[in-house]
């Protein structure tokens, strides 16, 4: 009987060992360095004179392993280039299909902003539209219960509002705590609403209303055609690098200074660069590709610097920050 028990115990132990290599741990994902792409090869410009570059601009991505086994989880603890995360942290409760759809929508918005930021800077005009539609308001925020989903903001402080970018800029120009007059189109009629800004929960220096908006009748005709061939890449975090690559293509000065420059960061319609996730994995991917410089959103810069080994990390707050830094490269 003792021999039988030892045999059974051995079989069980072997099964557990094999399972650790083959059976995924439920609800556990892993971030790892994803593909690094030369953005210059992804930007196509027609009907305008373009210029080549001696260096390269790279966008960086994060790979997500959705089938993490116990042995892989243990290995990730000692691998600084990988990070274990809960499934909910990746999906936010959505299905993988829903997440993919959301990220593709974010990529489309990122391309739109990148194009508008770079081309506006180069004098190709500005986008226009028919107002900023209220999609949602944050609970307890000044806009909550005052602005309703479906309202279209057409003026702020008496100045016409054509796009969400103009709306955001008008709100940002108000001091925290100051009153704000908004004219909205609701049920076919115009109404003037009074709100008072409060401190942004993420930045005490920024005024906050707590409203999510989308463009109505957005239009931008810069007179040239631009395509970003992103393939399966999704999400908003390539916005900064798209805008820089487009700007570089249309200017005679080599923005890279002959260097390999990688980076990440969302791009707002006013040129602001926002934070992203997985910056450690993106730094690792950039180093693996041989990049010399990594442009990181200011909010992620310290984390990126801690992850860096042989790459220079530069903190970037805006598109103009990035252009100014790169133009200074010798």
C-alpha positions in Angstrom: 0.0 0.0 0.0 2.9 2.4 0.8 4.3 1.9 -2.7 0.9 2.6 -4.2 0.6 5.8 -2.2 4.0 6.9 -3.4 3.1 6.1 -7.0 -0.1 8.1 -6.7 1.7 11.0 -5.0 4.3 10.9 -7.8 1.6 10.9 -10.5 -0.1 13.9 -8.8 3.1 15.8 -8.5 4.0 15.2 -12.1 0.5 16.3 -13.1 0.9 19.5 -11.1 4.3 20.1 -12.6 3.0 19.6 -16.2 0.0 21.8 -15.5 2.3 24.6 -14.4 3.8 24.6 -17.9 0.6 24.1 -19.9 -2.5 25.3 -18.0 -3.1 29.1 -17.9 -3.8 30.8 -14.6 -7.3 32.2 -14.6 -7.6 36.0 -14.6 -3.9 36.6 -14.9 -2.3 38.4 -17.9 1.3 39.6 -18.5 2.7 42.7 -20.2 5.8 42.2 -22.3 7.8 44.2 -24.8 5.8 44.4 -28.1 6.8 45.1 -31.7 8.7 48.3 -32.4 7.8 49.9 -35.8 9.5 52.6 -37.9 6.8 55.2 -38.0 8.3 56.8 -41.1 7.3 53.7 -43.0 3.7 53.9 -41.8 3.1 57.5 -42.9 2.1 58.1 -46.5 1.7 61.7 -47.8 0.3 62.7 -51.2 0.0 66.0 -53.0 2.8 67.7 -51.0 6.6 67.8 -51.2 8.2 65.4 -48.7 11.7 64.9 -47.3 13.7 61.9 -46.2 15.4 61.4 -42.8 18.8 60.1 -41.9 17.6 58.7 -38.6 14.4 56.8 -37.6 11.4 57.5 -35.5 10.0 54.4 -33.7 6.6 53.8 -32.1 6.6 51.3 -29.3 4.0 48.8 -28.2 3.1 46.4 -25.4 2.4 42.8 -26.0 -0.2 41.1 -23.8 0.0 37.4 -22.9 -3.5 36.2 -22.0 -2.5 32.6 -21.4 0.0 32.9 -18.5 0.9 29.6 -16.9 2.2 29.3 -13.3 5.7 28.7 -14.5 5.6 31.8 -16.7 4.2 33.8 -13.8 7.1 32.8 -11.6 9.6 33.7 -14.4 7.9 37.1 -14.8 8.7 38.0 -11.2 12.4 37.9 -11.9 12.2 39.5 -15.4 12.1 43.3 -15.2 10.8 43.4 -18.8 7.6 41.7 -17.9 4.7 42.6 -15.6 1.9 40.5 -14.2 -1.5 42.2 -14.3 -5.1 41.1 -13.5 -7.4 40.5 -16.5 -9.6 43.3 -15.2 -6.7 45.8 -15.3 -6.4 45.1 -19.0 -10.0 44.8 -20.1 -11.8 47.0 -17.6 -14.5 44.3 -17.5 -15.0 44.3 -21.3 -14.6 41.3 -23.5 -11.5 41.0 -25.6 -13.5 41.7 -28.7 -15.0 44.9 -27.1 -11.6 45.9 -26.0 -10.2 45.6 -29.5 -13.1 47.7 -30.9 -12.4 50.4 -28.3 -8.7 50.4 -29.0 -9.3 50.7 -32.8 -11.6 53.7 -32.1 -8.9 55.2 -29.9 -6.4 54.7 -32.7 -8.6 56.5 -35.2 -8.9 59.4 -32.8 -5.1 59.4 -32.3 -4.5 59.6 -36.0 -7.0 62.4 -36.4 -5.3 64.4 -33.6 -1.8 63.7 -34.8 -2.6 64.9 -38.3 -4.3 68.1 -37.1 -1.5 68.9 -34.6 1.3 68.4 -37.1 -0.3 70.1 -40.1 -1.7 73.0 -38.1 1.8 73.7 -36.8 3.0 73.7 -40.5 0.3 76.2 -41.6 -2.1 73.8 -43.2 -5.2 75.3 -41.6 -7.2 74.1 -38.7 -10.1 71.6 -38.3 -13.7 72.9 -38.1 -17.0 71.4 -37.1 -20.5 72.1 -35.7 -19.9 71.9 -32.0 -18.9 69.5 -29.2 -21.5 66.9 -28.3 -21.7 65.9 -24.6 -21.3 62.1 -24.3 -21.2 61.7 -20.5 -20.5 63.6 -17.3 -18.6 62.4 -14.2 -20.6 61.8 -11.1 -20.3 64.7 -8.6 -18.5 67.0 -11.2 -19.8 70.5 -12.0 -21.2 69.3 -15.3 -23.1 66.4 -13.7 -26.9 67.1 -14.0 -26.3 70.4 -15.7 -25.0 69.2 -19.1 -27.0 66.3 -20.5 -25.9 63.6 -22.9 -26.8 64.8 -26.4 -26.3 68.5 -25.6 -24.1 70.2 -28.2 -21.8 72.9 -26.9 -21.8 75.7 -29.5 -20.3 78.6 -27.4 -18.2 79.1 -24.3 -18.0 82.6 -22.8 -19.7 84.0 -25.9 -17.0 82.6 -28.2 -18.2 80.0 -30.8 -17.1 76.4 -30.3 -16.7 74.3 -33.4 -14.7 71.3 -32.2 -13.9 69.4 -28.9 -10.4 70.9 -29.2 -11.8 74.4 -29.0 -14.1 73.4 -26.2 -11.2 71.9 -24.2 -9.0 75.0 -24.9 -11.7 77.4 -23.7 -12.2 75.4 -20.5 -8.5 75.2 -19.9 -8.2 79.0 -20.2 -10.5 79.5 -17.2 -8.9 79.8 -13.7 -9.9 77.1 -11.2 -13.0 78.2 -9.4 -14.1 80.8 -11.9 -17.7 80.7 -13.4 -18.2 79.6 -17.0 -21.0 80.4 -19.4 -21.8 77.6 -21.9 -24.3 77.8 -24.8 -25.7 74.4 -25.7 -28.1 73.2 -28.4 -30.7 70.9 -26.7 -33.8 69.6 -28.3 -33.5 72.0 -31.2 -33.2 75.1 -29.0 -30.3 77.1 -27.6 -29.8 77.4 -23.8 -27.2 79.2 -21.8 -25.9 77.4 -18.7 -23.7 78.6 -15.9 -21.1 76.4 -14.4 -18.1 76.9 -12.0 -14.9 75.0 -12.6 -13.2 73.0 -9.8 -9.8 71.5 -9.4 -9.0 68.6 -11.7 -8.6 65.4 -9.6 -5.4 64.6 -11.5 -3.8 68.0 -11.6 -4.6 70.8 -9.1 -3.6 73.5 -11.5 -6.1 72.6 -14.2 -9.8 73.6 -14.2 -12.3 70.7 -14.4 -15.9 70.4 -15.5 -16.1 66.6 -15.8 -17.5 66.2 -19.3 -16.7 63.8 -22.1 -17.3 65.2 -25.5 -17.2 64.1 -29.2 -17.0 66.2 -32.4 -20.1 67.0 -34.4 -19.6 67.4 -38.2 -15.8 67.4 -37.8 -14.0 68.5 -41.0 -10.4 69.1 -41.9 -9.2 69.7 -45.4 -5.5 70.7 -45.3 -5.1 70.3 -49.0 -2.9 67.2 -48.8 -3.7 63.6 -48.2 -2.2 61.7 -45.2 -2.6 58.0 -44.4 -1.2 56.2 -41.4 -0.8 52.5 -42.3 -1.1 51.0 -38.8 -2.3 47.5 -39.6 -3.2 45.6 -36.4 -1.7 48.2 -34.1 -4.5 49.7 -31.9 -4.9 52.1 -29.0 -4.0 55.8 -28.6 -0.4 55.7 -27.4 1.3 56.2 -30.8 -0.2 59.6 -31.2 3.0 61.6 -30.4 5.2 59.5 -32.7 2.6 59.8 -35.6 2.6 63.6 -35.3 6.4 63.8 -35.2 6.8 61.5 -38.2 4.3 63.5 -40.2 6.0 66.8 -39.3 9.4 65.3 -40.1 8.2 64.1 -43.5 7.0 67.6 -44.4 10.0 69.6 -43.2 13.5 69.9 -44.8 15.3 69.7 -41.5 16.0 66.2 -40.3 14.1 66.1 -37.0 15.9 63.0 -35.9 19.4 64.5 -36.2 20.4 61.2 -37.8 19.6 59.2 -34.6 17.2 56.4 -33.8 14.4 57.9 -31.6 11.7 55.9 -30.0 8.8 57.1 -27.9 5.2 56.9 -26.8 2.4 59.1 -25.6 -1.1 60.0 -26.5 -1.6 63.3 -28.4 -4.4 65.7 -27.6 -5.9 67.9 -30.3 -4.1 70.9 -28.7 -0.8 69.1 -28.8 -0.6 67.9 -25.2 1.1 64.6 -24.6 -0.7 62.2 -22.2 0.3 59.2 -20.2 0.2 55.6 -21.3 0.5 52.1 -19.8 3.3 49.6 -20.0 6.1 52.2 -20.4 8.7 49.7 -18.9 8.0 47.2 -21.7 8.1 50.0 -24.3 11.5 51.1 -23.1 12.7 47.5 -23.2 11.4 47.2 -26.8 13.1 50.4 -27.8 16.4 49.3 -26.4 16.2 46.0 -28.1 15.7 47.8 -31.4 18.8 49.9 -30.8 17.1 53.3 -30.2 19.3 55.9 -28.6 16.6 58.2 -27.3 13.2 57.5 -25.7 10.5 60.2 -25.6 8.2 59.6 -22.6 5.2 61.5 -21.4 6.0 63.6 -18.4 3.7 61.5 -16.2 5.6 58.3 -17.2 9.1 59.7 -17.4 10.4 58.7 -14.0 9.2 55.1 -14.4 10.8 55.0 -17.9 14.1 56.3 -16.5 14.1 53.5 -13.9 13.5 50.9 -16.6 16.2 52.3 -18.9 19.6 50.6 -19.2 21.3 52.0 -22.3 18.8 54.6 -23.6 18.4 58.3 -22.8 14.8 59.1 -21.6 13.5 62.5 -22.3 10.4 63.9 -20.5 7.8 65.4 -23.0 4.7 67.4 -22.1 3.6 68.5 -25.6 4.2 68.2 -29.3 6.1 71.5 -29.2 8.3 70.1 -26.4 9.2 67.1 -28.6 9.9 69.2 -31.7 12.0 71.7 -29.8 14.1 68.9 -28.2 14.6 67.0 -31.5 15.5 70.2 -33.4 18.3 70.7 -30.9 20.0 67.4 -31.7 23.3 67.7 -33.4 
